[in-house]
Amino acid sequence: MLDFILLSSHIPSSNLPYLFAAFAVSWVVLFGYLFYVNRRQHEVRKEIARLQNLLDRSTEN
């Protein structure tokens, strides 16, 4: 019985749930980061457009 317990703890397939969990967490973190970067880029583009409009108005006067 002890041999079975020792052998089953060293079988690589017994670690598959942990591998899947790490893989899933990695993808969630990656997509979260991409979403954050995309949202931040959108905000920066809006700010640039706002500053460009402000600059255009100030040069007209």
C-alpha distance matrix in Angstrom:
0.0 3.8 5.4 5.2 6.4 8.8 10.0 10.7 12.6 14.7 15.7 19.4 19.6 17.6 20.7 23.2 24.0 25.0 27.0 28.8 29.5 31.0 32.9 34.3 35.3 37.0 39.0 40.0 41.2 43.1 44.9 45.6 47.2 49.2 50.4 51.5 53.3 55.0 56.2 57.4 59.2 61.0 62.1 63.5 65.4 66.9 67.9 69.5 71.4 72.6 73.8 75.4 77.4 78.4 79.5 81.5 83.2 84.2 85.6 87.7 89.5
3.8 0.0 3.8 5.4 5.1 6.2 8.5 9.9 10.8 12.8 14.6 18.2 19.1 16.9 19.5 22.4 23.4 23.7 25.7 27.9 28.5 29.5 31.7 33.3 34.0 35.6 37.9 38.9 39.7 41.7 43.7 44.3 45.7 47.8 49.2 50.1 51.7 53.7 54.9 55.9 57.7 59.6 60.7 61.8 63.9 65.5 66.3 67.8 70.0 71.1 72.1 73.8 75.9 76.7 77.8 79.9 81.7 82.4 83.9 86.1 87.9
5.4 3.8 0.0 3.8 5.5 5.1 6.0 8.5 10.0 11.0 12.5 16.2 17.4 15.8 18.5 21.4 22.9 23.3 24.8 27.1 28.2 29.0 30.9 32.8 33.7 34.9 37.2 38.5 39.4 41.0 43.1 44.1 45.3 47.2 48.8 49.8 51.3 53.1 54.6 55.6 57.2 59.2 60.5 61.5 63.4 65.2 66.1 67.4 69.5 70.9 71.8 73.4 75.5 76.5 77.4 79.4 81.4 82.2 83.5 85.7 87.6
5.2 5.4 3.8 0.0 3.8 5.5 5.1 5.9 8.5 10.0 10.6 14.4 14.8 13.2 16.3 18.8 20.2 21.1 22.6 24.6 25.8 27.0 28.7 30.3 31.5 32.9 34.9 36.2 37.4 39.0 40.9 41.9 43.3 45.1 46.6 47.8 49.4 51.0 52.5 53.7 55.3 57.1 58.4 59.6 61.4 63.1 64.2 65.5 67.5 68.9 70.0 71.5 73.5 74.6 75.7 77.6 79.4 80.4 81.7 83.8 85.7
6.4 5.1 5.5 3.8 0.0 3.8 5.5 5.2 6.2 8.9 10.3 13.7 14.3 11.8 14.5 17.4 18.3 18.8 20.8 22.9 23.5 24.7 26.8 28.4 29.2 30.8 32.9 34.0 35.0 36.9 38.8 39.5 41.0 43.0 44.3 45.4 47.0 48.8 50.1 51.2 53.0 54.8 56.0 57.2 59.1 60.8 61.7 63.2 65.2 66.5 67.5 69.2 71.2 72.2 73.2 75.2 77.0 77.9 79.3 81.5 83.3
8.8 6.2 5.1 5.5 3.8 0.0 3.8 5.6 5.4 6.7 9.2 12.5 14.1 12.1 14.2 17.4 18.8 18.7 20.3 22.9 23.7 24.3 26.4 28.4 29.0 30.2 32.6 33.9 34.6 36.3 38.5 39.3 40.4 42.5 44.1 45.0 46.4 48.4 49.8 50.7 52.4 54.4 55.6 56.6 58.6 60.4 61.2 62.5 64.7 66.0 66.8 68.5 70.6 71.6 72.5 74.6 76.4 77.2 78.5 80.8 82.6
10.0 8.5 6.0 5.1 5.5 3.8 0.0 3.8 5.5 5.3 6.6 10.3 11.7 10.6 13.1 15.9 17.8 18.2 19.3 21.7 23.1 23.7 25.3 27.5 28.6 29.5 31.7 33.3 34.2 35.5 37.7 38.9 39.9 41.7 43.5 44.6 45.9 47.7 49.3 50.4 51.8 53.8 55.2 56.1 57.9 59.9 60.9 62.0 64.1 65.6 66.5 67.9 70.1 71.3 72.1 74.0 76.0 76.9 78.1 80.3 82.3
10.7 9.9 8.5 5.9 5.2 5.6 3.8 0.0 3.8 5.4 5.3 8.8 9.2 7.4 10.5 13.0 14.6 15.4 16.8 18.8 20.1 21.2 22.8 24.6 25.9 27.1 29.1 30.5 31.7 33.2 35.1 36.2 37.6 39.3 40.8 42.1 43.6 45.2 46.7 47.9 49.5 51.3 52.7 53.8 55.6 57.4 58.5 59.8 61.7 63.2 64.2 65.7 67.8 68.9 69.9 71.8 73.7 74.7 75.9 78.0 80.0
12.6 10.8 10.0 8.5 6.2 5.4 5.5 3.8 0.0 3.8 5.7 8.3 9.5 7.0 8.8 12.1 13.5 13.4 15.0 17.5 18.3 19.0 21.1 23.0 23.8 25.0 27.3 28.6 29.4 31.1 33.2 34.1 35.3 37.2 38.8 39.8 41.3 43.2 44.6 45.6 47.2 49.2 50.4 51.5 53.4 55.2 56.1 57.4 59.5 60.9 61.8 63.4 65.5 66.5 67.5 69.5 71.4 72.2 73.5 75.7 77.6
14.7 12.8 11.0 10.0 8.9 6.7 5.3 5.4 3.8 0.0 3.8 6.2 8.7 7.7 8.9 12.1 14.3 14.0 14.7 17.6 18.9 19.0 20.7 23.1 24.0 24.6 27.0 28.7 29.4 30.6 33.0 34.1 35.0 36.8 38.7 39.8 40.9 42.8 44.5 45.4 46.8 49.0 50.3 51.1 52.9 55.0 55.9 56.9 59.1 60.7 61.4 62.9 65.2 66.2 67.0 68.9 71.0 71.8 73.0 75.2 77.2
15.7 14.6 12.5 10.6 10.3 9.2 6.6 5.3 5.7 3.8 0.0 3.8 5.5 5.7 7.7 10.0 12.7 13.2 13.4 15.9 17.8 18.3 19.4 21.7 23.2 23.8 25.7 27.7 28.7 29.7 31.8 33.3 34.3 35.8 37.7 39.1 40.2 41.8 43.7 44.8 46.0 48.0 49.6 50.5 52.1 54.1 55.3 56.3 58.3 59.9 60.9 62.2 64.4 65.6 66.4 68.2 70.3 71.3 72.4 74.5 76.6
19.4 18.2 16.2 14.4 13.7 12.5 10.3 8.8 8.3 6.2 3.8 0.0 3.8 5.3 5.6 7.3 10.6 10.8 10.2 12.9 15.1 15.2 16.0 18.6 20.1 20.4 22.3 24.5 25.4 26.2 28.4 30.0 31.0 32.3 34.3 35.7 36.7 38.3 40.3 41.4 42.5 44.5 46.2 47.0 48.5 50.7 51.8 52.7 54.7 56.5 57.4 58.6 60.8 62.2 62.9 64.6 66.8 67.8 68.8 70.9 73.1
19.6 19.1 17.4 14.8 14.3 14.1 11.7 9.2 9.5 8.7 5.5 3.8 0.0 3.8 5.3 5.3 8.6 10.0 9.6 11.2 13.8 14.8 15.2 17.2 19.3 20.0 21.4 23.4 24.9 25.7 27.4 29.2 30.5 31.7 33.4 35.1 36.3 37.6 39.4 40.9 42.0 43.7 45.5 46.6 48.0 50.0 51.3 52.4 54.1 55.9 57.1 58.2 60.3 61.7 62.6 64.2 66.3 67.5 68.6 70.5 72.7
17.6 16.9 15.8 13.2 11.8 12.1 10.6 7.4 7.0 7.7 5.7 5.3 3.8 0.0 3.8 5.6 7.4 8.7 9.7 11.4 13.0 14.4 15.6 17.3 18.9 20.1 21.8 23.3 24.7 26.1 27.8 29.1 30.6 32.1 33.6 35.1 36.6 38.0 39.6 41.0 42.4 44.1 45.6 46.9 48.5 50.2 51.5 52.8 54.6 56.1 57.3 58.7 60.7 61.9 63.0 64.7 66.6 67.7 69.0 71.0 73.0
20.7 19.5 18.5 16.3 14.5 14.2 13.1 10.5 8.8 8.9 7.7 5.6 5.3 3.8 0.0 3.8 5.7 5.5 6.3 8.8 10.1 10.8 12.4 14.4 15.6 16.7 18.7 20.2 21.3 22.7 24.7 25.9 27.1 28.8 30.4 31.7 33.1 34.7 36.3 37.6 39.0 40.9 42.3 43.4 45.1 47.0 48.1 49.3 51.3 52.8 53.8 55.2 57.3 58.5 59.5 61.3 63.2 64.3 65.5 67.6 69.6
23.2 22.4 21.4 18.8 17.4 17.4 15.9 13.0 12.1 12.1 10.0 7.3 5.3 5.6 3.8 0.0 3.8 5.4 4.9 6.0 8.5 9.8 10.3 12.0 14.1 15.1 16.4 18.2 19.8 20.9 22.4 24.0 25.5 26.8 28.3 30.0 31.4 32.7 34.4 35.9 37.1 38.8 40.5 41.7 43.2 45.0 46.4 47.5 49.3 50.9 52.2 53.4 55.4 56.8 57.8 59.4 61.4 62.6 63.8 65.7 67.8
24.0 23.4 22.9 20.2 18.3 18.8 17.8 14.6 13.5 14.3 12.7 10.6 8.6 7.4 5.7 3.8 0.0 3.8 5.4 5.1 6.1 8.6 9.8 10.4 12.1 14.1 15.3 16.3 18.2 19.8 21.1 22.2 24.1 25.6 26.7 28.3 30.1 31.3 32.7 34.3 35.9 37.3 38.8 40.3 41.9 43.4 44.8 46.3 47.9 49.3 50.7 52.2 53.9 55.3 56.5 58.2 59.9 61.2 62.6 64.4 66.4
25.0 23.7 23.3 21.1 18.8 18.7 18.2 15.4 13.4 14.0 13.2 10.8 10.0 8.7 5.5 5.4 3.8 0.0 3.8 5.4 5.0 6.1 8.5 9.8 10.5 12.1 14.3 15.2 16.3 18.2 20.0 20.8 22.3 24.2 25.6 26.7 28.4 30.0 31.4 32.6 34.3 36.0 37.3 38.6 40.4 42.1 43.2 44.6 46.5 47.8 49.0 50.5 52.5 53.6 54.7 56.6 58.4 59.4 60.8 62.9 64.8
27.0 25.7 24.8 22.6 20.8 20.3 19.3 16.8 15.0 14.7 13.4 10.2 9.6 9.7 6.3 4.9 5.4 3.8 0.0 3.8 5.4 5.2 6.1 8.6 9.9 10.5 12.4 14.3 15.3 16.4 18.5 19.9 21.1 22.5 24.3 25.7 26.9 28.5 30.2 31.5 32.8 34.6 36.2 37.3 38.9 40.8 42.0 43.1 45.0 46.6 47.7 49.0 51.1 52.4 53.3 55.1 57.1 58.1 59.3 61.4 63.4
28.8 27.9 27.1 24.6 22.9 22.9 21.7 18.8 17.5 17.6 15.9 12.9 11.2 11.4 8.8 6.0 5.1 5.4 3.8 0.0 3.8 5.5 5.0 6.0 8.5 9.7 10.6 12.2 14.1 15.2 16.5 18.1 19.8 21.0 22.4 24.2 25.7 26.8 28.4 30.1 31.4 32.9 34.6 35.9 37.3 39.1 40.5 41.8 43.4 45.0 46.4 47.6 49.5 50.9 52.1 53.6 55.5 56.8 58.1 59.9 62.0
29.5 28.5 28.2 25.8 23.5 23.7 23.1 20.1 18.3 18.9 17.8 15.1 13.8 13.0 10.1 8.5 6.1 5.0 5.4 3.8 0.0 3.8 5.4 5.1 6.1 8.5 9.9 10.5 12.1 14.1 15.4 16.3 18.2 19.9 20.9 22.3 24.2 25.6 26.8 28.3 30.0 31.5 32.9 34.4 36.0 37.5 38.8 40.3 42.1 43.4 44.7 46.3 48.1 49.3 50.5 52.3 54.0 55.2 56.6 58.5 60.4
31.0 29.5 29.0 27.0 24.7 24.3 23.7 21.2 19.0 19.0 18.3 15.2 14.8 14.4 10.8 9.8 8.6 6.1 5.2 5.5 3.8 0.0 3.8 5.5 5.1 6.1 8.7 9.9 10.5 12.2 14.3 15.2 16.3 18.3 19.9 20.9 22.4 24.2 25.6 26.7 28.3 30.2 31.5 32.6 34.4 36.2 37.3 38.6 40.6 42.0 43.0 44.5 46.6 47.7 48.7 50.6 52.5 53.5 54.8 56.9 58.8
32.9 31.7 30.9 28.7 26.8 26.4 25.3 22.8 21.1 20.7 19.4 16.0 15.2 15.6 12.4 10.3 9.8 8.5 6.1 5.0 5.4 3.8 0.0 3.8 5.5 5.1 6.4 8.7 10.0 10.6 12.4 14.2 15.4 16.6 18.4 20.0 21.1 22.5 24.4 25.7 26.9 28.7 30.4 31.5 32.9 34.8 36.2 37.3 39.1 40.7 41.9 43.1 45.2 46.6 47.5 49.2 51.2 52.4 53.5 55.5 57.6
34.3 33.3 32.8 30.3 28.4 28.4 27.5 24.6 23.0 23.1 21.7 18.6 17.2 17.3 14.4 12.0 10.4 9.8 8.6 6.0 5.1 5.5 3.8 0.0 3.8 5.4 5.2 6.2 8.6 9.8 10.7 12.2 14.2 15.4 16.4 18.3 20.0 21.0 22.5 24.2 25.6 27.0 28.7 30.2 31.5 33.1 34.6 36.0 37.6 39.1 40.5 41.9 43.6 45.1 46.3 47.9 49.7 51.0 52.3 54.1 56.2
35.3 34.0 33.7 31.5 29.2 29.0 28.6 25.9 23.8 24.0 23.2 20.1 19.3 18.9 15.6 14.1 12.1 10.5 9.9 8.5 6.1 5.1 5.5 3.8 0.0 3.8 5.5 5.1 6.1 8.5 10.0 10.4 12.1 14.2 15.2 16.3 18.2 19.8 20.9 22.3 24.1 25.7 26.9 28.3 30.1 31.6 32.8 34.3 36.2 37.4 38.7 40.3 42.1 43.3 44.5 46.3 48.0 49.1 50.6 52.5 54.4
37.0 35.6 34.9 32.9 30.8 30.2 29.5 27.1 25.0 24.6 23.8 20.4 20.0 20.1 16.7 15.1 14.1 12.1 10.5 9.7 8.5 6.1 5.1 5.4 3.8 0.0 3.8 5.5 5.2 6.1 8.7 9.8 10.5 12.3 14.2 15.3 16.5 18.2 19.9 21.0 22.3 24.3 25.8 26.8 28.5 30.4 31.5 32.6 34.6 36.1 37.2 38.6 40.7 41.9 42.8 44.6 46.6 47.6 48.9 50.9 52.9
39.0 37.9 37.2 34.9 32.9 32.6 31.7 29.1 27.3 27.0 25.7 22.3 21.4 21.8 18.7 16.4 15.3 14.3 12.4 10.6 9.9 8.7 6.4 5.2 5.5 3.8 0.0 3.8 5.4 5.0 6.1 8.4 9.8 10.4 12.1 14.1 15.2 16.2 18.1 19.7 20.8 22.4 24.3 25.5 26.8 28.6 30.1 31.2 32.9 34.6 35.9 37.1 39.0 40.5 41.5 43.1 45.0 46.3 47.5 49.3 51.5
40.0 38.9 38.5 36.2 34.0 33.9 33.3 30.5 28.6 28.7 27.7 24.5 23.4 23.3 20.2 18.2 16.3 15.2 14.3 12.2 10.5 9.9 8.7 6.2 5.1 5.5 3.8 0.0 3.8 5.4 5.3 6.0 8.5 9.9 10.4 12.1 14.2 15.2 16.4 18.1 19.8 21.0 22.5 24.2 25.7 27.1 28.6 30.1 31.7 33.0 34.5 36.0 37.6 39.0 40.3 41.9 43.6 45.0 46.4 48.2 50.1
41.2 39.7 39.4 37.4 35.0 34.6 34.2 31.7 29.4 29.4 28.7 25.4 24.9 24.7 21.3 19.8 18.2 16.3 15.3 14.1 12.1 10.5 10.0 8.6 6.1 5.2 5.4 3.8 0.0 3.8 5.6 5.0 6.1 8.6 9.8 10.4 12.2 14.1 15.3 16.3 18.1 19.9 21.1 22.3 24.2 25.8 26.8 28.3 30.3 31.5 32.7 34.3 36.2 37.3 38.5 40.3 42.1 43.1 44.6 46.6 48.4
43.1 41.7 41.0 39.0 36.9 36.3 35.5 33.2 31.1 30.6 29.7 26.2 25.7 26.1 22.7 20.9 19.8 18.2 16.4 15.2 14.1 12.2 10.6 9.8 8.5 6.1 5.0 5.4 3.8 0.0 3.8 5.4 5.2 6.2 8.6 9.9 10.6 12.2 14.2 15.3 16.3 18.3 20.0 20.9 22.4 24.5 25.7 26.7 28.6 30.3 31.3 32.6 34.7 36.0 37.0 38.6 40.6 41.8 43.0 44.9 47.0
44.9 43.7 43.1 40.9 38.8 38.5 37.7 35.1 33.2 33.0 31.8 28.4 27.4 27.8 24.7 22.4 21.1 20.0 18.5 16.5 15.4 14.3 12.4 10.7 10.0 8.7 6.1 5.3 5.6 3.8 0.0 3.8 5.4 5.0 6.0 8.5 9.8 10.3 12.1 14.0 15.1 16.4 18.3 19.7 20.9 22.6 24.2 25.5 26.9 28.6 30.1 31.3 33.0 34.6 35.8 37.2 39.1 40.5 41.8 43.5 45.6
45.6 44.3 44.1 41.9 39.5 39.3 38.9 36.2 34.1 34.1 33.3 30.0 29.2 29.1 25.9 24.0 22.2 20.8 19.9 18.1 16.3 15.2 14.2 12.2 10.4 9.8 8.4 6.0 5.0 5.4 3.8 0.0 3.8 5.5 5.1 6.2 8.7 9.9 10.6 12.2 14.2 15.4 16.6 18.3 20.0 21.3 22.6 24.3 25.9 27.1 28.6 30.2 31.8 33.1 34.5 36.2 37.8 39.0 40.6 42.4 44.2
47.2 45.7 45.3 43.3 41.0 40.4 39.9 37.6 35.3 35.0 34.3 31.0 30.5 30.6 27.1 25.5 24.1 22.3 21.1 19.8 18.2 16.3 15.4 14.2 12.1 10.5 9.8 8.5 6.1 5.2 5.4 3.8 0.0 3.8 5.4 5.0 6.1 8.5 9.9 10.4 12.1 14.2 15.3 16.3 18.2 20.0 20.9 22.3 24.3 25.7 26.7 28.2 30.3 31.4 32.4 34.3 36.1 37.1 38.5 40.5 42.5
49.2 47.8 47.2 45.1 43.0 42.5 41.7 39.3 37.2 36.8 35.8 32.3 31.7 32.1 28.8 26.8 25.6 24.2 22.5 21.0 19.9 18.3 16.6 15.4 14.2 12.3 10.4 9.9 8.6 6.2 5.0 5.5 3.8 0.0 3.8 5.4 5.1 6.0 8.5 9.8 10.4 12.2 14.2 15.2 16.4 18.4 19.8 20.8 22.5 24.3 25.5 26.6 28.6 30.1 31.1 32.6 34.6 35.9 37.1 38.9 41.1
50.4 49.2 48.8 46.6 44.3 44.1 43.5 40.8 38.8 38.7 37.7 34.3 33.4 33.6 30.4 28.3 26.7 25.6 24.3 22.4 20.9 19.9 18.4 16.4 15.2 14.2 12.1 10.4 9.8 8.6 6.0 5.1 5.4 3.8 0.0 3.8 5.5 5.1 6.1 8.5 9.8 10.6 12.4 14.2 15.4 16.7 18.5 20.0 21.3 22.7 24.4 25.7 27.3 28.8 30.2 31.6 33.3 34.8 36.2 37.8 39.9
51.5 50.1 49.8 47.8 45.4 45.0 44.6 42.1 39.8 39.8 39.1 35.7 35.1 35.1 31.7 30.0 28.3 26.7 25.7 24.2 22.3 20.9 20.0 18.3 16.3 15.3 14.1 12.1 10.4 9.9 8.5 6.2 5.0 5.4 3.8 0.0 3.8 5.5 5.2 6.1 8.5 9.9 10.6 12.2 14.3 15.5 16.5 18.3 20.1 21.1 22.5 24.2 25.9 27.0 28.4 30.2 31.7 32.9 34.5 36.4 38.1
53.3 51.7 51.3 49.4 47.0 46.4 45.9 43.6 41.3 40.9 40.2 36.7 36.3 36.6 33.1 31.4 30.1 28.4 26.9 25.7 24.2 22.4 21.1 20.0 18.2 16.5 15.2 14.2 12.2 10.6 9.8 8.7 6.1 5.1 5.5 3.8 0.0 3.8 5.5 5.1 6.0 8.6 9.8 10.4 12.2 14.2 15.2 16.2 18.3 19.8 20.8 22.1 24.3 25.5 26.4 28.2 30.2 31.2 32.5 34.5 36.5
55.0 53.7 53.1 51.0 48.8 48.4 47.7 45.2 43.2 42.8 41.8 38.3 37.6 38.0 34.7 32.7 31.3 30.0 28.5 26.8 25.6 24.2 22.5 21.0 19.8 18.2 16.2 15.2 14.1 12.2 10.3 9.9 8.5 6.0 5.1 5.5 3.8 0.0 3.8 5.5 5.1 6.2 8.7 9.9 10.6 12.5 14.3 15.3 16.6 18.5 20.0 21.0 22.7 24.4 25.6 26.9 28.8 30.3 31.5 33.2 35.4
56.2 54.9 54.6 52.5 50.1 49.8 49.3 46.7 44.6 44.5 43.7 40.3 39.4 39.6 36.3 34.4 32.7 31.4 30.2 28.4 26.8 25.6 24.4 22.5 20.9 19.9 18.1 16.4 15.3 14.2 12.1 10.6 9.9 8.5 6.1 5.2 5.5 3.8 0.0 3.8 5.4 5.1 6.4 8.7 10.0 10.8 12.5 14.4 15.6 16.7 18.5 20.0 21.4 22.8 24.4 25.9 27.3 28.9 30.5 32.0 33.9
57.4 55.9 55.6 53.7 51.2 50.7 50.4 47.9 45.6 45.4 44.8 41.4 40.9 41.0 37.6 35.9 34.3 32.6 31.5 30.1 28.3 26.7 25.7 24.2 22.3 21.0 19.7 18.1 16.3 15.3 14.0 12.2 10.4 9.8 8.5 6.1 5.1 5.5 3.8 0.0 3.8 5.4 5.1 6.2 8.7 9.9 10.5 12.3 14.3 15.3 16.4 18.2 20.0 21.0 22.3 24.2 25.8 26.9 28.5 30.4 32.1
59.2 57.7 57.2 55.3 53.0 52.4 51.8 49.5 47.2 46.8 46.0 42.5 42.0 42.4 39.0 37.1 35.9 34.3 32.8 31.4 30.0 28.3 26.9 25.6 24.1 22.3 20.8 19.8 18.1 16.3 15.1 14.2 12.1 10.4 9.8 8.5 6.0 5.1 5.4 3.8 0.0 3.8 5.4 5.1 6.2 8.6 9.8 10.4 12.3 14.2 15.2 16.3 18.4 19.8 20.7 22.3 24.3 25.6 26.7 28.6 30.7
61.0 59.6 59.2 57.1 54.8 54.4 53.8 51.3 49.2 49.0 48.0 44.5 43.7 44.1 40.9 38.8 37.3 36.0 34.6 32.9 31.5 30.2 28.7 27.0 25.7 24.3 22.4 21.0 19.9 18.3 16.4 15.4 14.2 12.2 10.6 9.9 8.6 6.2 5.1 5.4 3.8 0.0 3.8 5.5 5.2 6.3 8.7 9.9 10.7 12.4 14.3 15.3 16.7 18.5 19.9 21.1 22.8 24.5 25.8 27.3 29.4
62.1 60.7 60.5 58.4 56.0 55.6 55.2 52.7 50.4 50.3 49.6 46.2 45.5 45.6 42.3 40.5 38.8 37.3 36.2 34.6 32.9 31.5 30.4 28.7 26.9 25.8 24.3 22.5 21.1 20.0 18.3 16.6 15.3 14.2 12.4 10.6 9.8 8.7 6.4 5.1 5.4 3.8 0.0 3.8 5.5 5.1 6.2 8.7 9.9 10.5 12.3 14.2 15.4 16.5 18.2 19.9 21.2 22.6 24.4 26.0 27.7
63.5 61.8 61.5 59.6 57.2 56.6 56.1 53.8 51.5 51.1 50.5 47.0 46.6 46.9 43.4 41.7 40.3 38.6 37.3 35.9 34.4 32.6 31.5 30.2 28.3 26.8 25.5 24.2 22.3 20.9 19.7 18.3 16.3 15.2 14.2 12.2 10.4 9.9 8.7 6.2 5.1 5.5 3.8 0.0 3.8 5.4 5.0 6.1 8.6 9.7 10.4 12.1 14.2 15.1 16.2 18.1 19.9 20.9 22.3 24.3 26.2
65.4 63.9 63.4 61.4 59.1 58.6 57.9 55.6 53.4 52.9 52.1 48.5 48.0 48.5 45.1 43.2 41.9 40.4 38.9 37.3 36.0 34.4 32.9 31.5 30.1 28.5 26.8 25.7 24.2 22.4 20.9 20.0 18.2 16.4 15.4 14.3 12.2 10.6 10.0 8.7 6.2 5.2 5.5 3.8 0.0 3.8 5.4 5.0 6.2 8.6 9.9 10.4 12.3 14.2 15.1 16.3 18.4 19.9 21.0 22.6 24.9
66.9 65.5 65.2 63.1 60.8 60.4 59.9 57.4 55.2 55.0 54.1 50.7 50.0 50.2 47.0 45.0 43.4 42.1 40.8 39.1 37.5 36.2 34.8 33.1 31.6 30.4 28.6 27.1 25.8 24.5 22.6 21.3 20.0 18.4 16.7 15.5 14.2 12.5 10.8 9.9 8.6 6.3 5.1 5.4 3.8 0.0 3.8 5.4 5.1 6.2 8.6 9.8 10.6 12.3 14.1 15.3 16.6 18.4 20.0 21.3 23.3
67.9 66.3 66.1 64.2 61.7 61.2 60.9 58.5 56.1 55.9 55.3 51.8 51.3 51.5 48.1 46.4 44.8 43.2 42.0 40.5 38.8 37.3 36.2 34.6 32.8 31.5 30.1 28.6 26.8 25.7 24.2 22.6 20.9 19.8 18.5 16.5 15.2 14.3 12.5 10.5 9.8 8.7 6.2 5.0 5.4 3.8 0.0 3.8 5.4 5.0 6.1 8.5 9.8 10.5 12.1 14.1 15.3 16.4 18.3 20.0 21.6
69.5 67.8 67.4 65.5 63.2 62.5 62.0 59.8 57.4 56.9 56.3 52.7 52.4 52.8 49.3 47.5 46.3 44.6 43.1 41.8 40.3 38.6 37.3 36.0 34.3 32.6 31.2 30.1 28.3 26.7 25.5 24.3 22.3 20.8 20.0 18.3 16.2 15.3 14.4 12.3 10.4 9.9 8.7 6.1 5.0 5.4 3.8 0.0 3.8 5.4 5.1 6.0 8.6 9.8 10.3 12.1 14.2 15.2 16.3 18.3 20.4
71.4 70.0 69.5 67.5 65.2 64.7 64.1 61.7 59.5 59.1 58.3 54.7 54.1 54.6 51.3 49.3 47.9 46.5 45.0 43.4 42.1 40.6 39.1 37.6 36.2 34.6 32.9 31.7 30.3 28.6 26.9 25.9 24.3 22.5 21.3 20.1 18.3 16.6 15.6 14.3 12.3 10.7 9.9 8.6 6.2 5.1 5.4 3.8 0.0 3.8 5.5 5.0 6.2 8.6 9.7 10.4 12.3 14.2 15.3 16.6 18.9
72.6 71.1 70.9 68.9 66.5 66.0 65.6 63.2 60.9 60.7 59.9 56.5 55.9 56.1 52.8 50.9 49.3 47.8 46.6 45.0 43.4 42.0 40.7 39.1 37.4 36.1 34.6 33.0 31.5 30.3 28.6 27.1 25.7 24.3 22.7 21.1 19.8 18.5 16.7 15.3 14.2 12.4 10.5 9.7 8.6 6.2 5.0 5.4 3.8 0.0 3.8 5.4 5.2 6.2 8.6 9.9 10.7 12.4 14.4 15.6 17.2
73.8 72.1 71.8 70.0 67.5 66.8 66.5 64.2 61.8 61.4 60.9 57.4 57.1 57.3 53.8 52.2 50.7 49.0 47.7 46.4 44.7 43.0 41.9 40.5 38.7 37.2 35.9 34.5 32.7 31.3 30.1 28.6 26.7 25.5 24.4 22.5 20.8 20.0 18.5 16.4 15.2 14.3 12.3 10.4 9.9 8.6 6.1 5.1 5.5 3.8 0.0 3.8 5.4 4.9 6.0 8.5 9.8 10.5 12.2 14.3 15.8
75.4 73.8 73.4 71.5 69.2 68.5 67.9 65.7 63.4 62.9 62.2 58.6 58.2 58.7 55.2 53.4 52.2 50.5 49.0 47.6 46.3 44.5 43.1 41.9 40.3 38.6 37.1 36.0 34.3 32.6 31.3 30.2 28.2 26.6 25.7 24.2 22.1 21.0 20.0 18.2 16.3 15.3 14.2 12.1 10.4 9.8 8.5 6.0 5.0 5.4 3.8 0.0 3.8 5.4 5.0 6.1 8.6 9.9 10.6 12.4 14.7
77.4 75.9 75.5 73.5 71.2 70.6 70.1 67.8 65.5 65.2 64.4 60.8 60.3 60.7 57.3 55.4 53.9 52.5 51.1 49.5 48.1 46.6 45.2 43.6 42.1 40.7 39.0 37.6 36.2 34.7 33.0 31.8 30.3 28.6 27.3 25.9 24.3 22.7 21.4 20.0 18.4 16.7 15.4 14.2 12.3 10.6 9.8 8.6 6.2 5.2 5.4 3.8 0.0 3.8 5.4 5.0 6.2 8.6 10.0 10.7 12.9
78.4 76.7 76.5 74.6 72.2 71.6 71.3 68.9 66.5 66.2 65.6 62.2 61.7 61.9 58.5 56.8 55.3 53.6 52.4 50.9 49.3 47.7 46.6 45.1 43.3 41.9 40.5 39.0 37.3 36.0 34.6 33.1 31.4 30.1 28.8 27.0 25.5 24.4 22.8 21.0 19.8 18.5 16.5 15.1 14.2 12.3 10.5 9.8 8.6 6.2 4.9 5.4 3.8 0.0 3.8 5.5 5.2 6.2 8.7 10.1 11.2
79.5 77.8 77.4 75.7 73.2 72.5 72.1 69.9 67.5 67.0 66.4 62.9 62.6 63.0 59.5 57.8 56.5 54.7 53.3 52.1 50.5 48.7 47.5 46.3 44.5 42.8 41.5 40.3 38.5 37.0 35.8 34.5 32.4 31.1 30.2 28.4 26.4 25.6 24.4 22.3 20.7 19.9 18.2 16.2 15.1 14.1 12.1 10.3 9.7 8.6 6.0 5.0 5.4 3.8 0.0 3.8 5.4 5.1 6.2 8.7 10.3
81.5 79.9 79.4 77.6 75.2 74.6 74.0 71.8 69.5 68.9 68.2 64.6 64.2 64.7 61.3 59.4 58.2 56.6 55.1 53.6 52.3 50.6 49.2 47.9 46.3 44.6 43.1 41.9 40.3 38.6 37.2 36.2 34.3 32.6 31.6 30.2 28.2 26.9 25.9 24.2 22.3 21.1 19.9 18.1 16.3 15.3 14.1 12.1 10.4 9.9 8.5 6.1 5.0 5.5 3.8 0.0 3.8 5.5 5.3 6.3 9.1
83.2 81.7 81.4 79.4 77.0 76.4 76.0 73.7 71.4 71.0 70.3 66.8 66.3 66.6 63.2 61.4 59.9 58.4 57.1 55.5 54.0 52.5 51.2 49.7 48.0 46.6 45.0 43.6 42.1 40.6 39.1 37.8 36.1 34.6 33.3 31.7 30.2 28.8 27.3 25.8 24.3 22.8 21.2 19.9 18.4 16.6 15.3 14.2 12.3 10.7 9.8 8.6 6.2 5.2 5.4 3.8 0.0 3.8 5.5 5.2 6.7
84.2 82.4 82.2 80.4 77.9 77.2 76.9 74.7 72.2 71.8 71.3 67.8 67.5 67.7 64.3 62.6 61.2 59.4 58.1 56.8 55.2 53.5 52.4 51.0 49.1 47.6 46.3 45.0 43.1 41.8 40.5 39.0 37.1 35.9 34.8 32.9 31.2 30.3 28.9 26.9 25.6 24.5 22.6 20.9 19.9 18.4 16.4 15.2 14.2 12.4 10.5 9.9 8.6 6.2 5.1 5.5 3.8 0.0 3.8 5.5 5.6
85.6 83.9 83.5 81.7 79.3 78.5 78.1 75.9 73.5 73.0 72.4 68.8 68.6 69.0 65.5 63.8 62.6 60.8 59.3 58.1 56.6 54.8 53.5 52.3 50.6 48.9 47.5 46.4 44.6 43.0 41.8 40.6 38.5 37.1 36.2 34.5 32.5 31.5 30.5 28.5 26.7 25.8 24.4 22.3 21.0 20.0 18.3 16.3 15.3 14.4 12.2 10.6 10.0 8.7 6.2 5.3 5.5 3.8 0.0 3.8 5.5
87.7 86.1 85.7 83.8 81.5 80.8 80.3 78.0 75.7 75.2 74.5 70.9 70.5 71.0 67.6 65.7 64.4 62.9 61.4 59.9 58.5 56.9 55.5 54.1 52.5 50.9 49.3 48.2 46.6 44.9 43.5 42.4 40.5 38.9 37.8 36.4 34.5 33.2 32.0 30.4 28.6 27.3 26.0 24.3 22.6 21.3 20.0 18.3 16.6 15.6 14.3 12.4 10.7 10.1 8.7 6.3 5.2 5.5 3.8 0.0 3.8
89.5 87.9 87.6 85.7 83.3 82.6 82.3 80.0 77.6 77.2 76.6 73.1 72.7 73.0 69.6 67.8 66.4 64.8 63.4 62.0 60.4 58.8 57.6 56.2 54.4 52.9 51.5 50.1 48.4 47.0 45.6 44.2 42.5 41.1 39.9 38.1 36.5 35.4 33.9 32.1 30.7 29.4 27.7 26.2 24.9 23.3 21.6 20.4 18.9 17.2 15.8 14.7 12.9 11.2 10.3 9.1 6.7 5.6 5.5 3.8 0.0
